[in-house]
């Protein structure tokens, strides 16, 4: 681990835990949108075109001699969206997205004057091993967002420390609904991935955190019986949806074949609301008026200058956004590493 780089990854403040973040009516409406509008695809299938991109986003390394593939990282965790481009896409949950209470929470968290809702997504899963290597969420820079830039690049920009001038201030309200008896909590490293982690333990029914997840390594705790955590037949194109044959149940399907049925008691539902935060009116105007945006060309010019200053020799690819060798180079040079300390895994039969 690069300890100096690891020290960068600390949120603006310790995550703040709150209870009952959504009313039961809001929770039911959110869940109903998910049940009615599936099926939903795997997280990794949505965000990564290669294993190199995924590695750049998480720990940044594999054992020497291991040839990476996306299949190595398959985990039955699926994602969908309640918003697009800062707009709620489901009218029946607009009160959840345009949420004055959440805006106050994130303003207070940052000590800022302004905030705006930016995104709202959800993760759904049944029994699962922790949802991949501990990671930070893809942040935003003025001019670069998830709509026009791969997550791996934005995370590498953060790791490099070269782009702080353009980095957006972000905050999230992340809520969980899980009543399982094994695991299902949230592991996080608020003091940096080189120091001890903390955990929020399940059961978590409407419990939430206010946090800056772009600057804090975190991961879901494993949940459910171990024998069910990686269903046979799980593939890159697997989907999860409501099970029409079981009230409250869910199922995972690969093609036309149902590979796992998930009882309601083992279902874990995460709702991730995110906001853009502005300390003052000048910062808000600079962002909205696009007077100090950064472009992809600028990003790679800055990377190239830094790589050359470090004595790195390389051929610049025609498409650096997708070139595996170049992604691997950036990953190696701006490596942070896997957290040094991990909390214990939950055991079957022991309530978390």
C-alpha positions in Angstrom: 0.0 0.0 0.0 1.1 3.6 -0.8 0.5 5.1 2.7 0.8 8.7 1.4 -1.9 8.1 -1.2 -4.0 6.2 1.3 -4.0 9.2 3.6 -5.9 11.2 0.9 -9.0 8.9 1.3 -10.8 10.4 4.2 -14.3 11.8 4.0 -14.9 15.4 4.9 -16.4 14.2 8.2 -17.2 10.9 10.0 -20.3 9.2 8.5 -23.4 10.3 10.5 -25.9 7.5 11.3 -29.6 8.3 11.2 -32.6 6.1 11.7 -36.0 5.9 10.0 -34.7 7.9 7.0 -37.7 7.0 4.9 -41.3 6.5 6.1 -42.8 3.1 5.7 -45.0 4.5 2.9 -41.9 5.8 1.1 -40.1 2.6 1.5 -43.0 0.6 0.0 -43.2 3.0 -3.0 -39.5 2.7 -3.6 -39.6 -1.0 -3.4 -42.7 -1.2 -5.6 -40.9 0.7 -8.4 -38.1 -1.9 -8.2 -40.5 -4.9 -8.3 -42.5 -3.5 -11.2 -39.7 -2.3 -13.4 -37.2 -5.2 -13.5 -35.3 -7.1 -14.4 -32.1 -5.5 -13.2 -28.5 -6.1 -14.3 -25.3 -6.7 -12.4 -23.4 -3.7 -11.2 -20.2 -4.7 -12.9 -21.9 -5.2 -16.2 -23.1 -1.6 -16.2 -19.9 0.2 -15.3 -16.9 -1.8 -16.6 -15.8 -2.9 -20.1 -12.7 -4.8 -18.9 -11.2 -6.3 -15.8 -8.5 -3.6 -15.9 -11.1 -0.9 -15.5 -12.6 -2.7 -12.5 -9.2 -3.2 -10.9 -8.4 0.5 -11.4 -11.6 1.4 -9.5 -11.0 -1.0 -6.6 -7.7 -2.2 -5.0 -5.6 -1.5 -8.1 -3.7 -4.8 -8.1 -3.8 -8.5 -8.5 -1.2 -11.1 -7.6 1.7 -11.3 -10.1 1.1 -13.6 -13.0 -2.8 -13.6 -12.6 -4.5 -12.7 -15.9 -7.6 -10.7 -14.9 -11.1 -11.3 -16.3 -14.4 -9.9 -15.3 -15.7 -13.3 -14.4 -13.3 -13.3 -11.5 -15.3 -10.5 -9.9 -18.8 -11.8 -10.5 -21.0 -11.1 -7.4 -24.8 -11.3 -7.4 -25.4 -7.6 -6.7 -27.7 -5.8 -9.1 -28.4 -2.1 -9.7 -31.1 0.2 -11.1 -31.8 3.9 -11.1 -34.6 6.2 -9.7 -33.2 9.2 -11.5 -31.3 10.3 -14.7 -29.3 13.5 -15.2 -30.4 15.0 -11.9 -34.1 14.4 -12.6 -36.4 11.8 -10.8 -37.5 9.3 -13.4 -40.5 8.0 -11.4 -43.2 10.5 -10.4 -44.5 8.4 -7.6 -41.2 8.8 -5.6 -40.5 12.5 -6.3 -40.8 13.3 -2.6 -38.0 10.9 -2.0 -35.7 12.4 -4.6 -36.5 16.1 -4.1 -36.0 15.8 -0.4 -35.6 18.9 1.7 -34.6 16.9 4.8 -31.8 15.2 2.8 -30.6 18.5 1.4 -30.3 19.9 4.9 -28.4 16.8 6.1 -25.7 17.1 3.4 -25.4 20.9 3.8 -24.9 20.4 7.5 -22.4 17.6 6.9 -20.2 19.8 4.7 -21.0 23.1 6.4 -22.0 24.4 3.0 -24.6 26.9 1.9 -26.0 25.1 -1.2 -26.9 21.5 -2.3 -28.9 19.9 -5.1 -30.1 16.4 -5.7 -27.9 14.7 -8.2 -28.7 11.0 -8.3 -30.7 8.2 -6.8 -30.0 4.6 -7.4 -30.5 1.2 -5.7 -28.7 -2.1 -5.2 -30.6 -5.3 -4.7 -29.2 -8.7 -3.7 -29.8 -11.9 -1.9 -27.0 -13.9 -0.2 -23.7 -12.5 -1.4 -20.0 -12.4 -0.5 -18.9 -8.9 0.2 -19.7 -6.9 -2.9 -16.2 -6.9 -4.3 -13.0 -5.3 -3.1 -13.3 -2.2 -0.9 -13.7 0.7 -3.1 -14.5 4.4 -3.4 -17.5 5.6 -5.5 -16.9 7.4 -8.7 -16.7 11.1 -8.0 -17.4 14.1 -10.4 -15.2 16.8 -11.6 -16.3 20.0 -13.2 -16.8 19.0 -16.8 -16.5 15.2 -16.2 -19.4 13.1 -14.9 -20.6 9.5 -15.0 -22.5 10.5 -18.1 -19.4 11.2 -20.1 -16.5 9.6 -18.3 -15.7 6.0 -17.1 -15.7 5.5 -13.3 -12.2 4.0 -13.5 -10.7 7.3 -14.9 -12.4 9.5 -12.3 -11.2 7.3 -9.5 -7.7 7.2 -10.9 -7.8 11.0 -11.1 -8.6 11.1 -7.4 -5.8 8.6 -6.5 -3.3 10.7 -8.5 -3.9 13.9 -6.5 -3.4 15.9 -9.7 -7.0 17.1 -10.2 -8.1 18.4 -6.8 -8.8 21.8 -8.2 -11.7 20.5 -10.3 -13.1 17.9 -8.0 -16.7 18.3 -7.0 -18.0 18.2 -3.5 -20.4 15.3 -3.0 -22.4 13.7 -0.3 -24.8 10.8 0.0 -27.7 9.6 2.2 -27.4 5.8 1.9 -30.2 3.6 3.5 -30.5 -0.1 4.0 -33.4 -2.5 4.4 -32.3 -6.0 5.4 -33.7 -8.3 8.1 -31.5 -11.3 7.5 -29.8 -13.1 10.4 -26.3 -13.4 8.8 -24.2 -10.3 8.0 -25.6 -7.6 5.7 -23.9 -4.6 7.4 -21.7 -1.9 6.0 -17.9 -1.9 6.4 -16.0 1.4 6.0 -12.6 3.0 6.5 -13.2 6.6 7.7 -9.6 7.2 8.7 -8.1 5.9 5.5 -7.6 2.4 4.1 -4.2 2.1 6.0 -6.0 2.2 9.4 -8.7 0.2 11.1 -12.2 -0.1 9.6 -15.5 0.4 11.3 -18.9 -1.4 10.7 -22.6 -0.7 10.9 -24.1 -4.0 11.8 -27.5 -5.4 10.6 -30.4 -5.7 11.0 -30.7 -2.4 9.3 -34.3 -1.4 8.6 -34.4 2.2 7.4 -31.0 3.0 9.0 -28.8 5.3 6.9 -25.6 7.2 6.8 -24.7 10.7 5.6 -21.3 10.3 4.0 -18.8 11.3 1.3 -18.3 7.9 -0.3 -16.1 9.2 -3.0 -13.3 9.7 -0.5 -13.9 6.8 1.8 -13.1 3.1 1.1 -16.2 1.0 1.9 -17.9 -2.3 1.0 -21.0 -4.3 1.9 -20.5 -7.0 4.5 -21.2 -10.5 3.3 -24.7 -11.7 4.0 -26.9 -14.8 4.0 -25.9 -18.5 4.1 -22.5 -19.1 2.5 -23.9 -21.9 0.3 -26.2 -19.4 -1.4 -23.7 -16.5 -1.9 -22.6 -17.4 -5.5 -25.4 -19.2 -7.3 -24.3 -21.7 -9.9 -24.8 -20.3 -13.4 -24.2 -16.7 -12.4 -22.9 -14.9 -15.5 -22.1 -11.4 -16.8 -25.6 -11.1 -18.3 -27.5 -12.5 -15.2 -30.5 -10.4 -14.0 -32.5 -10.1 -10.8 -36.3 -9.5 -10.6 -39.4 -10.1 -8.5 -40.3 -13.7 -8.3 -43.9 -14.0 -9.7 -44.4 -17.4 -8.0 -43.5 -16.3 -4.4 -45.1 -13.4 -2.6 -42.3 -11.0 -1.6 -39.7 -13.2 -3.2 -37.0 -12.5 -5.8 -35.1 -14.5 -8.3 -31.9 -14.5 -10.3 -32.1 -15.5 -13.9 -29.4 -16.2 -16.6 -31.2 -16.2 -19.9 -34.4 -18.1 -19.5 -33.0 -20.2 -16.6 -33.8 -19.3 -13.0 -30.6 -20.0 -11.1 -31.7 -18.9 -7.7 -34.9 -18.1 -5.8 -34.4 -15.6 -2.9 -36.9 -15.5 0.0 -38.0 -12.1 1.2 -36.1 -12.7 4.5 -32.7 -12.8 2.7 -33.4 -9.8 0.4 -31.1 -6.8 0.9 -32.2 -3.4 -0.5 -29.9 -0.4 -0.6 -31.1 3.1 -1.6 -28.3 5.5 -2.5 -29.3 9.2 -2.8 -26.5 11.6 -3.9 -26.1 15.4 -3.9 -23.8 18.0 -5.3 -22.7 20.4 -2.6 -21.4 24.0 -3.0 -19.7 25.9 -0.2 -20.8 29.3 -1.4 -22.4 31.2 -4.3 -19.0 31.6 -6.2 -18.5 27.8 -6.2 -22.0 27.3 -7.4 -21.7 29.8 -10.2 -18.3 28.4 -11.3 -19.9 25.0 -11.7 -23.2 26.0 -13.3 -21.6 28.5 -15.6 -18.8 26.1 -16.7 -16.1 28.7 -16.3 -13.5 26.3 -15.0 -14.3 22.8 -16.5 -11.7 20.2 -17.3 -11.8 18.1 -20.5 -10.6 14.6 -21.3 -7.7 16.1 -23.4 -6.6 18.2 -20.4 -6.8 15.1 -18.1 -4.5 13.0 -20.3 -2.1 15.9 -20.9 -1.7 16.3 -17.2 -1.3 12.5 -16.7 1.3 12.4 -19.5 3.4 15.2 -18.1 3.4 13.6 -14.7 4.2 10.1 -16.1 7.1 11.5 -18.0 8.4 13.4 -15.0 8.4 10.0 -13.2 10.5 8.5 -15.9 7.7 6.2 -17.3 8.1 5.1 -20.9 5.0 4.3 -22.8 3.2 4.7 -26.2 0.2 6.9 -26.0 -2.8 5.0 -27.3 -5.3 6.3 -29.8 -8.2 5.7 -27.3 -6.8 6.1 -23.7 -10.3 5.7 -22.3 -10.4 2.0 -23.2 -6.8 0.9 -23.8 -6.1 -1.9 -21.4 -2.3 -1.4 -21.3 -2.6 2.4 -20.6 -5.3 1.8 -17.9 -2.9 -0.7 -16.4 0.0 1.8 -16.5 -2.1 4.5 -14.7 -3.3 1.9 -12.2 0.2 0.8 -11.3 1.6 4.3 -11.1 -1.2 5.7 -8.9 -1.7 2.6 -6.9 -3.2 2.9 -3.5 -3.8 -0.7 -2.6 -6.1 -2.9 -0.6 -7.0 -1.8 3.0 -4.5 -3.2 5.5 -7.1 -4.3 8.0 -10.4 -6.1 7.5 -13.3 -6.7 9.9 -14.1 -10.4 10.6 -16.5 -12.2 8.3 -20.0 -13.0 9.6 -20.6 -16.6 10.3 -23.6 -18.8 9.4 -26.0 -19.0 12.3 -24.7 -16.0 14.1 -26.9 -12.8 14.0 -24.9 -9.7 13.1 
